[in-house]
Amino acid sequence: MRAPVRLGRPFAIAAAAALGATAVVGGCAGWVRATTASSIYSAETVPPAPVALVLGKLVYPDGTPSPLLRARLELARRLYRMGKVRAILVSGDGGSRPGYDEVTPMGRWLIERGVPARRIVRDPVSSTSVSPTSKNTAWSGMAPA
C-alpha cells in the first residue's frame, strides 16, 4: 500500500483563495440580482416606452450581425410588434474604422423582418455604450435608467 500524498500548505492556500474568490463573486452576483430584480422585465411585462434602444455589437465582415446583436435586434423587433415601442433606435459604430459599420446592418436586419424603415432611427456616431444612452435619452423623451 502506498503512503497518502501530502499536498501541503500551497494547496491549502490555493484552495482557500479559490473558495474566497467564489464567495466574493457569488455575493456580488446575488447583490446585483437582489437590487435590480424590480427593474428586470420579460418582453411581455415591460412597460411601454416611446423608443427601444439597441446598442451595437460585432458585425461580421459580410454584414451579418453577431449572435448577441441578433438577440438584441430580435427583442427590439418583438417589442415593436407587441406595440410596446413606437420606434427603434439603433446605435453603434457607423464607420470609425474603414469598412466597419454596425448601424446599417442593424437597420437592414430589422427591415428584412418587417419593421418599417420609418420606425428605425439610426445613430452611427456612437462608439461606446455611454454615448448613446446619455445623448439619446433627451432625444427620445425617456428618462435615463
Secondary structure, 3 states (H helix, E strand, C coil): CCCCCCCHHHHHHHHHHHHHHHHHHHHHHHHHHHHHHHHCCCCCCCCCCCEEEEECCCECCCCCECHHHHHHHHHHHHHHHCCCCCEEEEECECCCCCCCCCHHHHHHHHHHCCCCHHHEEEECECCCCHHHHHHHHHHHCCCCC
